[in-house]
Amino acid sequence: MTKSLPLYQLDAFAEAPFAGNPAAVVPLDDWLPDTVLHAIAAENNLSETAFFVPIPDTEQADFHLRWFTPTVEVDLCGHATLATAGTLFDHLGFEKSTVRFKSQSGTLTATRQGNRVELDFPARPGTPTRVPDGLAAALGGIEPVGFLRAMNNMAVLQSEAEVRAVKPDLAYIAALDGDGLIVTAPGEDGDVASRYFAPHAGIDEDPVTGSAHCTIVPYWAERFGGKTQLHCRQVSARGGDLFCELAGDRVRMAGTVRLYLEGRIHV
């Protein structure tokens, strides 16, 4: 029997229309089989589709939240969490100022702050290590000045101009241990600039990546002498702004979210 489900598509970390990172959000009453969740995400063909179900009678979380790329389920996603919170706050009548999500990465919160929503995520500091052989060539001839490993790999470059100039060898990046590659440097219009490549997850370049900032923010907070509040900009073709704070072992990141479409899917 065909099932009809609501679907929202929103641009997260978007300061203007057609910017930021598009995410699909599908509210559910109960979980569908994983095969169906994977198929919906593949059909949407966005970097992430978020699914959530309500959690009744609990003080720990309001909803159980999961995220899928077109090819895999991931354990943490910032922009699709922001999109989910925006859907709840602006389109589904959620009345509290903070929504709590149960996830594979623990309890996450999203709090309305004026025209922005602030996420509270776990910090994932990287460990400095030697630059892998062949990385400079894989970035289009740009030599990193540092390299760290966390859940993601992160290459530190000298300038935002170098970040923008990277021409990635996606096959090389897909073969790295870990979840893709962040490239980052001091920013020109903000504190930090970055891009993120995740070919291992079916995403050549992610437009704006909240989870990557769980590694970006601790690094630059230390590099900038303990500066805990950072304006970060992901300088992909679409681009997006994240207003971040390092708070102990947590990273808070705030941004705007804009509804692009609302409809129904039939599965």
Backbone bond lengths (Angstrom), bond angles and torsions (degrees), N, CA, C in turn:
res aa  C-N    CA-C-N  psi(-1)  N-CA   C-N-CA  omega(-1)  CA-C   N-CA-C  phi
1 M - - - 1.465 - - 1.524 109.32 -
2 T 1.322 117.77 134.14 1.450 122.09 179.42 1.521 110.08 -70.55
3 K 1.332 115.57 137.21 1.463 121.91 179.17 1.519 108.62 -112.47
4 S 1.330 117.22 132.55 1.462 122.42 178.83 1.525 109.38 -101.00
5 L 1.332 116.06 128.87 1.467 121.36 -176.16 1.522 109.82 -129.85
6 P 1.339 117.77 144.47 1.459 119.50 173.43 1.525 110.92 -71.45
7 L 1.309 116.39 148.63 1.463 121.78 175.66 1.523 108.87 -140.20
8 Y 1.316 115.74 133.98 1.456 122.79 175.25 1.522 107.89 -119.92
9 Q 1.313 117.57 139.09 1.464 121.24 172.51 1.523 107.54 -119.85
10 L 1.319 115.25 124.60 1.456 121.28 -175.83 1.519 109.97 -129.07
11 D 1.332 115.98 152.09 1.464 122.22 173.51 1.526 107.97 -98.74
12 A 1.326 116.16 117.08 1.457 121.93 -176.19 1.523 110.99 -99.89
13 F 1.330 115.85 148.03 1.458 123.02 -174.93 1.532 109.81 56.22
14 A 1.325 115.54 41.58 1.464 121.53 -174.67 1.518 109.34 -113.31
15 E 1.324 116.95 116.27 1.460 121.66 177.18 1.529 111.48 -86.47
16 A 1.331 118.35 -7.34 1.464 122.89 -179.26 1.522 107.99 -150.64
17 P 1.334 118.20 162.09 1.472 119.72 175.84 1.530 111.20 -60.02
18 F 1.331 115.42 149.05 1.465 122.88 177.29 1.532 111.99 61.43
19 A 1.321 115.90 31.75 1.464 121.86 176.40 1.521 107.74 -128.04
20 G 1.325 116.12 -175.16 1.453 120.05 -179.77 1.516 112.42 67.14
21 N 1.332 115.24 -156.12 1.465 121.35 -174.65 1.519 109.86 -119.91
22 P 1.339 118.35 117.80 1.463 119.99 179.24 1.529 111.10 -70.38
23 A 1.325 115.36 138.13 1.464 121.55 174.12 1.521 108.60 -137.45
24 A 1.308 116.30 143.81 1.458 121.79 171.75 1.522 108.77 -95.52
25 V 1.318 115.66 144.06 1.465 122.18 179.35 1.524 107.72 -128.61
26 V 1.333 116.14 125.91 1.464 121.75 -179.20 1.524 108.55 -123.02
27 P 1.338 118.31 104.05 1.472 120.41 174.87 1.530 110.27 -71.42
28 L 1.325 115.93 139.39 1.465 121.56 179.09 1.522 109.57 -129.17
29 D 1.330 116.37 150.65 1.463 120.63 170.52 1.527 110.91 -82.21
30 D 1.331 115.97 -37.37 1.460 122.78 178.35 1.528 107.21 -143.55
31 W 1.335 115.87 160.25 1.451 119.22 -178.86 1.524 111.50 -69.11
32 L 1.320 115.11 136.13 1.456 122.03 168.87 1.527 108.56 -84.79
33 P 1.331 118.70 165.19 1.471 119.64 174.98 1.529 110.89 -57.60
34 D 1.325 116.14 145.95 1.459 120.33 -179.52 1.526 112.38 -56.50
35 T 1.323 116.92 -34.21 1.466 119.43 179.28 1.528 110.74 -60.84
36 V 1.328 117.11 -36.22 1.463 121.01 179.34 1.532 109.96 -72.67
37 L 1.332 117.52 -41.38 1.470 120.30 177.62 1.524 110.50 -59.93
38 H 1.327 116.80 -45.13 1.469 120.46 177.65 1.531 110.59 -61.16
39 A 1.334 116.89 -41.69 1.461 119.95 -177.62 1.525 111.55 -67.00
40 I 1.329 117.63 -38.62 1.468 120.32 177.40 1.518 110.36 -64.19
41 A 1.323 117.13 -44.48 1.466 120.21 179.53 1.524 111.20 -62.81
42 A 1.319 117.19 -40.61 1.467 120.46 178.00 1.526 110.33 -64.83
43 E 1.336 117.01 -40.07 1.461 120.72 179.64 1.528 111.14 -66.48
44 N 1.345 117.01 -39.95 1.470 120.14 177.66 1.521 111.40 -64.45
45 N 1.333 116.44 -36.48 1.469 122.96 175.96 1.529 112.43 57.46
46 L 1.335 116.39 36.80 1.462 122.57 170.25 1.521 108.04 -104.73
47 S 1.327 116.52 167.00 1.464 117.50 -178.15 1.529 111.35 -61.41
48 E 1.338 117.70 -31.41 1.469 119.25 175.67 1.524 110.65 -145.94
49 T 1.325 115.34 144.19 1.455 123.66 163.93 1.520 107.22 -119.67
50 A 1.330 116.85 128.19 1.466 122.33 179.29 1.518 109.40 -102.47
51 F 1.331 115.84 138.50 1.455 123.10 174.51 1.532 107.73 -123.82
52 F 1.332 116.40 139.80 1.458 117.61 176.82 1.523 110.29 -143.25
53 V 1.343 114.78 150.40 1.459 122.00 175.29 1.529 107.95 -129.91
54 P 1.325 117.11 147.01 1.467 119.46 179.11 1.522 111.39 -69.15
55 I 1.332 115.58 147.58 1.462 122.38 174.50 1.521 106.95 -108.92
56 P 1.329 119.42 113.01 1.468 120.44 -176.15 1.527 112.38 -80.67
57 D 1.327 114.80 144.66 1.469 121.56 167.20 1.525 113.18 53.31
58 T 1.315 116.21 55.10 1.465 119.50 176.47 1.509 109.42 -140.22
59 E 1.319 116.30 149.11 1.460 120.80 176.45 1.523 111.64 -97.27
60 Q 1.337 117.24 -2.44 1.457 120.37 -173.98 1.525 112.89 -90.20
61 A 1.326 117.95 -34.25 1.458 121.07 -177.03 1.518 109.23 -160.24
62 D 1.327 115.03 158.25 1.462 121.12 178.30 1.524 112.02 -95.02
63 F 1.352 116.25 -33.20 1.453 121.23 -175.85 1.518 109.59 -143.03
64 H 1.323 115.66 151.91 1.464 123.35 169.88 1.525 106.58 -95.99
65 L 1.331 117.07 126.16 1.469 123.10 -172.20 1.522 109.87 -122.22
66 R 1.350 115.26 133.86 1.470 121.60 176.13 1.524 108.38 -133.49
67 W 1.353 115.36 154.86 1.466 121.67 -176.10 1.527 110.08 -131.72
68 F 1.340 115.99 138.63 1.459 121.81 -179.26 1.527 109.71 -132.61
69 T 1.317 116.56 131.12 1.457 121.87 165.86 1.531 107.57 -80.63
70 P 1.336 118.85 179.37 1.468 118.41 174.51 1.522 114.76 -61.97
71 T 1.357 117.42 -13.91 1.465 118.85 -175.93 1.525 114.82 -125.40
72 V 1.339 119.36 -25.22 1.467 120.58 -173.70 1.527 110.77 -144.60
73 E 1.342 116.09 158.73 1.463 121.58 167.31 1.529 107.95 -85.87
74 V 1.341 117.74 140.00 1.458 122.22 179.96 1.520 110.06 -114.51
75 D 1.346 115.94 160.62 1.458 119.85 -174.63 1.524 113.29 -93.40
76 L 1.338 117.70 -8.29 1.463 120.39 179.88 1.519 108.73 -161.25
77 C 1.324 116.75 134.64 1.469 120.68 178.05 1.519 108.76 -149.87
78 G 1.330 116.09 122.38 1.453 120.62 -177.77 1.512 113.60 -79.30
79 H 1.340 116.97 -51.08 1.464 117.45 -170.91 1.523 111.59 -68.56
80 A 1.342 117.58 -34.25 1.458 118.80 178.61 1.530 111.61 -74.55
81 T 1.340 117.90 -26.32 1.465 120.41 172.02 1.521 109.90 -68.70
82 L 1.328 116.65 -42.61 1.460 120.57 176.20 1.525 110.50 -59.95
83 A 1.337 116.47 -43.49 1.463 120.60 178.84 1.524 111.30 -64.00
84 T 1.327 117.34 -39.44 1.461 120.78 178.03 1.517 110.89 -63.74
85 A 1.337 116.77 -45.11 1.470 120.30 178.37 1.523 110.58 -61.59
86 G 1.346 117.05 -42.93 1.455 120.02 177.82 1.517 112.25 -60.88
87 T 1.327 116.71 -38.82 1.461 121.04 177.18 1.525 110.85 -62.25
88 L 1.334 116.31 -45.43 1.462 120.16 -178.88 1.529 111.19 -66.65
89 F 1.328 116.91 -46.97 1.461 120.62 -176.59 1.527 112.44 -66.92
90 D 1.324 116.49 -44.10 1.464 120.55 -168.01 1.523 114.58 -100.26
91 H 1.334 117.95 -18.36 1.463 118.87 -170.82 1.524 114.27 -131.04
92 L 1.329 117.79 -13.66 1.462 119.91 -178.59 1.526 112.91 -121.00
93 G 1.328 116.73 7.75 1.459 120.29 171.05 1.512 115.91 75.03
94 F 1.340 118.27 22.93 1.469 119.56 176.67 1.529 107.98 -69.49
95 E 1.326 117.30 122.94 1.465 120.45 -166.98 1.521 114.57 -95.65
96 K 1.320 119.45 -21.18 1.461 120.22 179.65 1.528 109.93 -72.82
97 S 1.330 117.39 156.88 1.468 120.82 179.91 1.519 112.31 -80.03
98 T 1.331 117.07 -18.65 1.469 121.92 178.59 1.517 109.31 -126.77
99 V 1.335 115.58 132.61 1.459 120.90 174.80 1.522 108.01 -112.48
100 R 1.337 116.58 139.12 1.461 122.76 -176.83 1.522 109.50 -111.78
101 F 1.326 114.93 132.16 1.456 121.04 -178.29 1.524 110.54 -117.50
102 K 1.318 116.39 130.65 1.458 122.49 166.84 1.519 107.63 -82.53
103 S 1.340 117.27 131.62 1.461 120.57 -177.08 1.520 109.92 -147.36
104 Q 1.323 115.39 175.45 1.464 120.48 175.33 1.528 111.85 -64.78
105 S 1.323 117.36 -18.59 1.469 121.36 179.42 1.522 112.08 -105.88
106 G 1.330 116.24 27.43 1.457 120.74 178.52 1.521 111.49 89.51
107 T 1.318 115.67 -166.59 1.457 121.01 -179.86 1.529 109.37 -81.70
108 L 1.323 115.45 126.61 1.458 122.80 178.24 1.524 107.63 -115.90
109 T 1.330 116.33 147.36 1.460 119.10 177.02 1.520 110.34 -123.60
110 A 1.323 114.53 154.36 1.464 122.51 173.98 1.523 106.80 -133.98
111 T 1.335 116.03 126.50 1.456 121.77 -174.18 1.515 110.11 -122.20
112 R 1.311 116.44 130.71 1.464 120.79 176.87 1.530 109.03 -70.63
113 Q 1.333 116.22 130.53 1.459 122.46 177.13 1.529 108.06 -135.02
114 G 1.314 117.32 86.46 1.456 120.72 -176.72 1.518 110.10 63.45
115 N 1.336 116.13 -125.02 1.472 118.80 179.89 1.522 112.15 -89.43
116 R 1.311 117.62 6.00 1.461 121.73 176.63 1.512 110.31 -115.01
117 V 1.344 114.02 163.49 1.463 122.32 171.29 1.520 107.15 -122.44
118 E 1.336 116.55 133.08 1.467 121.20 -179.93 1.519 110.30 -106.38
119 L 1.331 115.37 126.72 1.461 122.66 175.99 1.520 109.72 -94.41
120 D 1.314 116.79 147.20 1.461 123.25 174.39 1.521 107.06 -119.21
121 F 1.350 116.08 110.35 1.460 123.58 -173.01 1.529 110.42 -123.01
122 P 1.327 117.86 160.26 1.468 120.02 174.36 1.526 111.41 -72.26
123 A 1.324 116.18 137.62 1.465 119.99 172.57 1.524 109.19 -71.06
124 R 1.345 115.18 145.25 1.464 121.30 177.75 1.529 108.38 -131.66
125 P 1.338 117.12 72.90 1.467 119.19 -177.27 1.520 111.27 -61.70
126 G 1.327 115.72 143.92 1.451 121.01 177.80 1.516 112.03 -88.28
127 T 1.312 115.22 157.69 1.466 122.21 175.71 1.515 108.60 -105.11
128 P 1.350 118.06 121.80 1.467 119.41 179.37 1.527 111.11 -61.15
129 T 1.305 115.68 138.16 1.458 121.80 177.80 1.521 108.81 -149.01
130 R 1.311 117.03 173.94 1.459 119.00 -177.25 1.520 110.43 -68.74
131 V 1.305 115.53 151.90 1.462 121.22 178.19 1.529 108.25 -69.05
132 P 1.333 118.14 127.12 1.470 119.54 -179.11 1.525 111.96 -61.70
133 D 1.311 115.41 146.14 1.467 120.40 176.09 1.525 109.78 -57.84
134 G 1.308 115.87 134.52 1.455 120.82 175.64 1.511 115.13 86.54
135 L 1.360 118.64 -2.27 1.461 119.28 -176.03 1.522 111.75 -66.53
136 A 1.316 117.66 -42.10 1.464 119.11 -179.35 1.529 110.94 -58.37
137 A 1.309 116.98 -44.13 1.463 119.90 177.84 1.522 110.80 -63.49
138 A 1.358 117.04 -36.84 1.460 121.11 -179.12 1.523 112.68 -70.45
139 L 1.335 116.63 -15.67 1.471 120.81 176.66 1.526 111.54 -97.16
140 G 1.309 116.75 7.75 1.457 119.75 -179.66 1.516 113.01 87.89
141 G 1.337 116.19 26.45 1.459 120.40 177.52 1.512 114.31 91.78
142 I 1.327 118.43 11.99 1.466 122.68 179.75 1.523 109.04 -96.65
143 E 1.318 116.94 123.65 1.464 122.66 -174.28 1.525 109.93 -87.48
144 P 1.341 119.67 117.48 1.464 120.62 175.95 1.527 111.17 -65.81
145 V 1.335 115.36 150.15 1.465 120.45 174.61 1.522 110.52 -99.26
146 G 1.322 117.47 -4.45 1.454 121.92 177.35 1.514 110.26 -167.86
147 F 1.341 115.54 161.49 1.465 120.35 -179.55 1.517 108.19 -149.71
148 L 1.349 116.22 134.31 1.457 122.27 -179.86 1.518 109.77 -131.67
149 R 1.330 114.67 152.94 1.461 120.42 174.77 1.528 109.21 -121.13
150 A 1.322 116.01 129.80 1.461 123.72 166.92 1.528 105.01 -132.33
151 M 1.323 118.43 -137.28 1.461 118.98 167.71 1.529 108.98 -63.57
152 N 1.336 114.33 -39.10 1.459 121.97 173.47 1.517 110.00 -97.71
153 N 1.317 116.75 158.58 1.456 121.80 164.75 1.529 107.70 -88.13
154 M 1.335 116.80 149.52 1.458 119.88 179.37 1.521 110.40 -140.32
155 A 1.320 115.99 122.52 1.459 122.95 175.68 1.523 108.54 -102.64
156 V 1.321 116.06 128.16 1.460 121.97 179.18 1.523 108.27 -96.37
157 L 1.322 116.48 126.91 1.453 122.47 -179.40 1.534 109.82 -111.60
158 Q 1.324 116.04 172.86 1.460 119.43 -174.00 1.518 113.31 -80.24
159 S 1.324 119.12 -29.44 1.457 120.06 -171.26 1.522 111.01 -153.43
160 E 1.329 115.36 160.57 1.458 120.13 174.05 1.520 111.21 -60.72
161 A 1.324 116.95 -34.90 1.466 119.72 178.38 1.522 110.43 -59.03
162 E 1.342 117.57 -40.03 1.461 119.94 177.53 1.525 111.08 -67.52
163 V 1.337 117.73 -39.61 1.464 120.44 177.36 1.526 110.15 -58.06
164 R 1.323 116.11 -45.45 1.462 120.40 -179.28 1.529 111.80 -66.96
165 A 1.329 116.46 -29.24 1.467 120.40 -174.70 1.524 113.66 -84.21
166 V 1.333 118.23 -8.13 1.467 120.62 -177.48 1.529 110.48 -58.44
167 K 1.329 114.19 130.97 1.470 122.12 173.08 1.530 106.35 -117.20
168 P 1.332 117.47 96.07 1.463 119.75 -166.37 1.522 113.55 -76.20
169 D 1.325 114.80 141.68 1.458 122.07 167.53 1.527 105.91 -88.00
170 L 1.316 116.93 98.81 1.460 121.02 -171.38 1.528 112.39 -67.98
171 A 1.313 117.78 -31.93 1.461 119.77 177.38 1.527 110.19 -65.23
172 Y 1.322 117.00 -40.76 1.474 121.00 177.23 1.531 109.87 -62.21
173 I 1.342 116.46 -46.67 1.466 120.42 -177.29 1.523 110.45 -64.91
174 A 1.323 117.96 -39.90 1.464 121.15 179.49 1.519 111.51 -62.52
175 A 1.334 117.36 -27.34 1.462 121.23 -177.95 1.530 113.08 -85.44
176 L 1.340 118.42 -8.92 1.460 120.84 177.91 1.527 110.27 -66.77
177 D 1.327 116.63 147.37 1.458 120.04 168.85 1.520 108.68 -65.06
178 G 1.339 117.21 143.73 1.453 120.07 178.25 1.518 112.48 95.04
179 D 1.325 114.79 -173.07 1.461 121.99 -170.52 1.521 111.31 -101.13
180 G 1.325 116.31 81.20 1.451 120.12 171.93 1.516 113.63 73.80
181 L 1.329 115.67 -160.75 1.464 121.28 -173.46 1.518 110.48 -143.28
182 I 1.333 115.12 124.79 1.461 123.31 168.26 1.517 107.85 -92.17
183 V 1.331 117.78 138.20 1.459 121.62 165.46 1.522 106.74 -118.69
184 T 1.329 117.21 134.99 1.456 120.46 -172.08 1.523 111.01 -148.70
185 A 1.327 115.85 156.16 1.459 123.19 179.74 1.527 107.85 -161.98
186 P 1.339 117.80 168.05 1.464 118.90 171.88 1.528 110.48 -57.66
187 G 1.337 115.98 144.05 1.450 120.61 -175.25 1.512 113.21 -91.34
188 E 1.315 115.17 162.75 1.463 121.99 176.26 1.519 111.59 -94.06
189 D 1.336 117.97 -45.03 1.464 121.61 -179.54 1.523 112.20 -98.06
190 G 1.307 117.31 -5.87 1.458 123.13 176.67 1.514 108.29 -146.68
191 D 1.318 116.32 -165.42 1.466 119.73 -179.28 1.525 112.30 -77.11
192 V 1.337 116.66 -37.46 1.464 121.29 -169.46 1.522 109.63 -137.86
193 A 1.324 115.84 139.75 1.460 122.56 172.38 1.527 108.94 -117.96
194 S 1.327 116.54 149.61 1.462 119.61 179.25 1.516 110.58 -157.31
195 R 1.332 114.65 164.80 1.462 124.46 164.57 1.526 106.58 -139.62
196 Y 1.343 116.00 162.00 1.456 119.69 -177.93 1.520 109.89 -142.37
197 F 1.337 114.99 130.39 1.465 122.59 -178.75 1.523 108.64 -118.46
198 A 1.342 116.56 129.83 1.463 120.81 -176.47 1.523 111.22 -136.86
199 P 1.325 118.53 56.94 1.468 119.61 -178.81 1.524 112.99 -63.40
200 H 1.345 117.64 -24.14 1.464 120.40 178.13 1.531 111.33 -62.87
201 A 1.341 117.22 -23.32 1.461 122.39 -177.92 1.521 112.10 -109.02
202 G 1.317 116.90 16.19 1.452 120.25 178.17 1.518 114.08 81.56
203 I 1.345 117.57 16.08 1.467 122.23 -177.92 1.528 107.62 -125.68
204 D 1.325 117.02 105.65 1.466 118.55 -179.02 1.522 110.76 -61.39
205 E 1.337 117.47 -53.25 1.457 121.60 173.85 1.514 108.20 -139.24
206 D 1.327 115.80 125.57 1.454 121.16 178.74 1.529 108.80 -85.82
207 P 1.341 118.61 131.08 1.463 119.10 -175.18 1.529 114.87 -62.48
208 V 1.339 117.59 -46.91 1.472 121.74 177.97 1.523 107.05 -147.49
209 T 1.332 116.91 127.32 1.460 120.86 -167.82 1.518 110.51 -125.22
210 G 1.337 116.75 101.80 1.456 119.41 179.10 1.509 112.79 -61.59
211 S 1.336 117.93 -44.58 1.463 120.14 -175.78 1.521 112.15 -62.48
212 A 1.335 118.18 -31.83 1.466 120.00 177.37 1.521 111.66 -62.11
213 H 1.318 116.69 -28.53 1.468 119.94 -178.99 1.524 112.30 -75.78
214 C 1.332 117.53 -9.15 1.458 120.14 170.43 1.526 110.76 -67.46
215 T 1.319 117.34 -19.79 1.466 123.30 175.03 1.525 111.10 -104.19
216 I 1.334 117.14 -39.42 1.464 121.38 -179.06 1.525 111.28 -61.00
217 V 1.336 117.32 -47.47 1.471 120.93 -172.64 1.529 112.25 -66.04
218 P 1.353 120.88 -47.38 1.469 118.04 177.66 1.530 113.07 -59.13
219 Y 1.334 116.88 -36.63 1.467 119.64 -179.34 1.523 110.83 -64.47
220 W 1.326 117.23 -52.50 1.459 118.87 -174.93 1.526 112.06 -73.95
221 A 1.321 118.28 -28.02 1.462 119.66 174.69 1.529 109.98 -59.20
222 E 1.326 116.19 -42.45 1.471 119.66 177.63 1.522 111.22 -70.55
223 R 1.332 117.36 -44.06 1.466 120.87 -179.54 1.527 112.20 -61.31
224 F 1.333 116.12 -32.84 1.462 120.69 -179.52 1.523 112.19 -90.89
225 G 1.330 116.37 22.60 1.460 120.52 172.40 1.513 114.80 74.10
226 G 1.324 116.86 32.79 1.453 120.61 178.05 1.516 114.24 89.43
227 K 1.317 117.84 14.95 1.463 121.39 175.35 1.524 108.95 -69.53
228 T 1.315 117.40 117.39 1.459 119.95 -171.73 1.526 113.52 -96.47
229 Q 1.315 118.74 -17.15 1.459 121.08 179.28 1.519 109.12 -108.29
230 L 1.327 116.02 121.42 1.460 122.07 -172.55 1.521 110.29 -131.51
231 H 1.320 115.77 134.51 1.464 121.33 170.15 1.522 106.38 -93.74
232 C 1.317 116.10 111.96 1.462 121.98 -176.99 1.520 109.35 -108.10
233 R 1.329 115.55 142.62 1.465 119.62 176.97 1.520 108.56 -131.43
234 Q 1.326 115.18 126.69 1.464 120.18 173.33 1.525 107.17 -89.22
235 V 1.321 115.96 119.73 1.468 120.72 -167.75 1.527 110.85 -100.32
236 S 1.323 116.42 45.55 1.457 121.94 170.94 1.523 108.84 -72.28
237 A 1.324 116.35 -179.72 1.462 119.88 179.63 1.524 111.22 -59.94
238 R 1.343 118.12 -38.23 1.462 120.89 177.86 1.518 111.25 -82.05
239 G 1.314 117.17 -44.24 1.453 122.22 176.81 1.517 113.44 75.78
240 G 1.323 115.16 155.08 1.458 120.34 177.80 1.511 111.35 -169.25
241 D 1.345 115.71 154.71 1.460 122.79 -176.30 1.520 110.57 -112.66
242 L 1.335 115.23 136.20 1.450 122.63 176.31 1.525 107.65 -126.80
243 F 1.322 116.18 127.41 1.454 121.98 -179.78 1.524 106.52 -104.07
244 C 1.331 115.01 104.19 1.465 121.63 -162.80 1.522 112.14 -111.66
245 E 1.336 114.55 155.83 1.460 122.14 174.43 1.523 108.58 -142.96
246 L 1.325 116.12 131.57 1.461 121.25 171.83 1.516 107.61 -88.28
247 A 1.333 116.81 120.00 1.465 122.33 -178.29 1.523 108.11 -126.00
248 G 1.337 115.98 83.40 1.453 120.41 -177.44 1.512 110.96 66.23
249 D 1.319 116.40 -120.48 1.463 120.29 -179.79 1.530 111.75 -96.42
250 R 1.339 116.70 20.78 1.458 122.01 177.81 1.531 109.35 -124.15
251 V 1.322 114.99 152.07 1.461 121.60 172.83 1.521 107.52 -119.96
252 R 1.318 115.45 123.20 1.460 120.75 175.15 1.520 107.65 -100.51
253 M 1.325 116.09 135.15 1.470 120.26 -179.11 1.518 108.54 -140.13
254 A 1.318 115.31 126.78 1.452 120.94 -176.40 1.522 109.92 -116.03
255 G 1.327 115.21 146.80 1.452 120.76 177.10 1.509 110.49 -164.58
256 T 1.311 115.09 173.46 1.454 120.99 178.70 1.527 109.62 -96.12
257 V 1.320 114.60 158.20 1.462 120.48 179.64 1.522 108.14 -138.80
258 R 1.334 116.24 135.47 1.466 122.14 -174.05 1.525 110.01 -126.49
259 L 1.323 115.46 130.60 1.462 119.96 176.07 1.520 109.85 -71.38
260 Y 1.334 116.43 131.72 1.461 121.93 175.62 1.528 111.14 -104.98
261 L 1.331 117.26 -46.37 1.458 118.87 178.37 1.514 110.20 -149.22
262 E 1.324 114.77 157.20 1.448 123.53 176.98 1.521 107.53 -137.95
263 G 1.329 116.66 131.77 1.457 118.51 -178.66 1.518 110.91 -165.11
264 R 1.324 115.75 -158.80 1.449 121.22 178.57 1.516 108.58 -134.19
265 I 1.327 114.34 147.16 1.458 120.25 174.89 1.524 108.38 -114.98
266 H 1.306 116.62 156.83 1.460 121.84 -177.18 1.524 107.97 -127.25
267 V 1.317 115.47 115.41 1.467 120.64 -172.91 1.533 110.22 -127.72
